[in-house]
Amino acid sequence: MSGRFADQVAVVSGGGRGIGRAVALLLAEEGASVVVNDLGCEIDGTGASPVFADQVVKEITDNGGKAVASYEDVSLMAGGEAVIQKAVDTYGQLDILVNSVGVRRDEMIFNMRPEDFEVVIQNSLKSYFTTTKYACILFRQQRYGRIVNLTSDAGLGEIGMSNYSAATEGIVGMTRTIARDMGRYGVTCNAVSPVAKTRLFPGGVDSYRTSGIYPTPDDRAGLGLKEPGIGWADDNSPEDPANVAPLVAYLAGEGSPNANGYVFGVRGGDIYLYTNPEVERAIYHEKVFSMDELDDLVPRIISFDM
């Protein structure tokens, strides 16, 4: 099969549904051989089913593409290693890793049980570590690789999602650090924070657990974008997960080799780049500040408009 990813091999974790499915289908359409990994669990991380990975593999092969299913639990080290090994055993190589797994167990912080926090971290953060660790062993040896991590704006401040916010901000930090670890070996690692209607976020794009009392995700992200759907000319919905796939596939290719360690956003037909953190304001002193000095300087120089 021809295409920009002909002769390349991709692993897509969480590839059985939602954004992961859309990415797997597009990569295969562009010629990649794809390992579609999906445990097939429920939103809260319970249960398992091979049906979802199998369905995507069938879609790909029915259209003339190459794909195999993997049902490994990538929240476990053995699962992360196994899915990478399956790519090598089946196709002899690995070029692209897309991490797109996650679960949610929402509760206000004062009601959240420790197990709800731990399950979300395990399935939405550690799952990215397990696959990436073993992929990077190969990428370092071959001096090439592309990693794209799906994350979320939840870490910008979301009601009742301290566990998921911690996980997704952890993904952002890990993305930046992996980029530094692996950039010298010709490997890039970027993150994509999408706004789309999926199992994890079944509401509309501006209804992520917010009300009129609180700023919207776009307000918190500092985005001055038009409402999705205004002037929308595509056949699908602006909330369709398939809208996210082209950006992910682009970052998984060779078109932008200097993009490494960045967080991109996509919503409908809008693509944007988040700034990496930097010092915004500072006060300086030749010795340790006294409390009285902080009472004076911080409100005047740092927090005057907070």
HELIX and SHEET records of a PDB file:
HELIX    1   1 GLY A   18  GLU A   29  1                                  12    
HELIX    2   2 VAL A   51  ASP A   62  1                                  12    
HELIX    3   3 MET A   77  TYR A   91  1                                  15    
HELIX    4   4 PRO A  114  ILE A  121  1                                   8    
HELIX    5   5 GLN A  122  LYS A  126  3                                   5    
HELIX    6   6 SER A  127  GLN A  142  1                                  16    
HELIX    7   7 ASP A  153  LEU A  156  5                                   4    
HELIX    8   8 SER A  162  MET A  182  1                                  21    
HELIX    9   9 GLY A  183  TYR A  185  5                                   3    
HELIX   10  10 PRO A  217  ALA A  221  1                                   5    
HELIX   11  11 PRO A  241  ASN A  243  5                                   3    
HELIX   12  12 ALA A  245  LEU A  251  1                                   7    
HELIX   13  13 MET A  291  LEU A  297  1                                   7    
HELIX   14  14 VAL A  298  ILE A  302  3                                   5    
SHEET    1   A 8 LYS A  66  SER A  70  0                                        
SHEET    2   A 8 SER A  33  ASN A  37  1                                        
SHEET    3   A 8 VAL A   9  SER A  13  1                                        
SHEET    4   A 8 ILE A  96  ASN A  99  1                                        
SHEET    5   A 8 GLY A 145  LEU A 150  1                                        
SHEET    6   A 8 VAL A 187  VAL A 195  1                                        
SHEET    7   A 8 VAL A 263  ARG A 267  1                                        
SHEET    8   A 8 ASP A 270  LEU A 273 -1                                        
END                                                                             
